Amino acid sequence: MSAKIITMTSGKGGVGKTTAVANIAVALASNGARVCCIDGDIGLRNLDIVMGLENRIVYDIVDVIEGRCRLRQAMIRDKRLPELYLIPAAQTRDKSAVSPSDMVRLGDELRKEVDWVLIDSPAGIERGFRNSIAAADQVLVITNPEVSAVRDADRVIGLLEAEEKGSPSLIINRLNPSMVKKNDMLSAEDVIDLLAIRLIGIVPEDETVIVGTNRGAPIALEAKSMAGQAFRNIAQRMQGHDVPFMDLDSQGSLWTRIQRMAGRR
Amino acid sequence: MGGFFERIVGRKRSAKSAKERLQLVLIHDRTDMTQAEWEALRDDILAVISRHVDIDPDAVRIDVEHEGREQRLVADIPLRSVTRRRSG
């Protein structure tokens, strides 16, 4: 068995890469898959705190690459899911401590240990981004329905095509259905039309995401969270299941409204 | 479309501006060419073609069209009719 290596990238910062990696990893692991996340943002470590693992770090990615520890020693086990791991970024080094070929070697070693490797790329299109995509079998580009995020996503998609990384898949994050309804936010269709790549998920703007990161407990395990459902759907699609896109209409259908009132959603 | 509503509100809804502005800027980003470079290209194309055939520069349309992420330069260059020129 060999893991699939997926890199999450965006160009622009702050669109939700880290949160998406944490949530998709949790969703995959809760389906029984063995998952290892890698924080690719050396010098600006963050995935650990979003996943609630900040107090458990002993070794980091640079320690593995420079041979100061074994791979397994740097894989921090999640609190809730026994087959979910994190390899944290180094905090006191910079991106030049790692090269693209180091990442390929690390990825190949990890393929034997787990089913999925999710790499959280740093913002930007420089060394950290190059490192993060080096080992990827597939790249997910995440964006928000907002001009600067879409423009940067397009730039990154162009770079990935030039690197012959294959066509990436798109996650549209923080879509606000009521603003779309008022024609004051780009719709998912608009964004797909502009970027012209395959869509793999639409995540609605949802306060529960921040509550989850505050607690260090990604909301992908919470049945009632709309964003959590969207991340679970993405994980399912990555695993090859054909899951319909959620109805994100702010009112929802009569049935979803009844379900919501009954506290089922 | 929506002209009446837009006149009342005084401006069109912002999603439409966002999409139109992005469509334009992405053409420049993807080809790495500025507006001035596009105009220079257009002038060069017209100069070459008019060396061989008679064209009306004002009727020429040169656009970037896209299919998916593929972009193509599409030129629509009406030729001036030779017969009409002769009779006129």
Interface residues (C-beta under 8 A of the other chain):
Chain A: E146 V147 V150 R151 D154 R155 I157 G158 E161 V180 K182 N183 D184 M185 L186 S187 D190 D193 L194 L195 A196 I197
Chain B: R13 S14 A15 K16 A18 K19 R21 L22 Q23 V25 L26 D29 R30 H66 G68 R69
